[in-house]
Amino acid sequence: MSKAPKTLSDEDRILWSLVARSTKPLKGRAAVEVPPEPAMTMEQAMAATEKPTPKPASPQRQARPGQAVTTSLDAPTHEKLARGRLPIEGRVDLHGLTQEEAYSLLLSFLGRAHAGGVRYVLVITGKGSSSGGEGVLRRAVPGWLATPPFRMLVSSHDHAARHHGGGGALYVRLRRHAARRP
């Protein structure tokens, strides 16, 4: 019996391309040129992850306040995360990624974390270039968290404490699973 060839997930492909870019060939060997795979645009990724939203059964369900992303964590929760009294159960570092790579990696990471019952994660975007400009991912990630694919996963987010990355990182609170609610 032969095993079926293993295909890489989008996240694995992104991570491998980062590792491959950082390597140098051995002495006396020529670098092998690998043609880049066509990357998915953010619009394609969003279209692929969007699911048709079912019509609400009643007006009460539609007016439920917990469905919108709150942009900031409440003060006691933020303080507990900053002081280490609430565990940060997952981290993802988006340094050095393009927007498309970062988008797909973040979406898959948050999806797996949510499925695993994780409640709080740290998303490291970086602060941007040293030339005074604000980082592209630092500006983009909070906007992405408000889009429909992320709204199903994210309850709220806020800037991290200084020792967790400060303005170059975000605390993200993930939603609870509907089945686990009382």
Secondary structure, 3 states (H helix, E strand, C coil): CCCCCCCCCHHHHHHHHHHHHCCCCCCCCCCCCCCCCCCCCHHHHHHHHCCCCCCCCCHHHHCCHHHCCECCCCHHHHHHHHHCCCCCCEEEECCCCCHHHHHHHHHHHHHHHHHCCCCEEEEECCCCCCCCCCCHHHHHHHHHCCCHHHHCCEEEEEECCHHHCHHHEEEEEECCCHHHCC
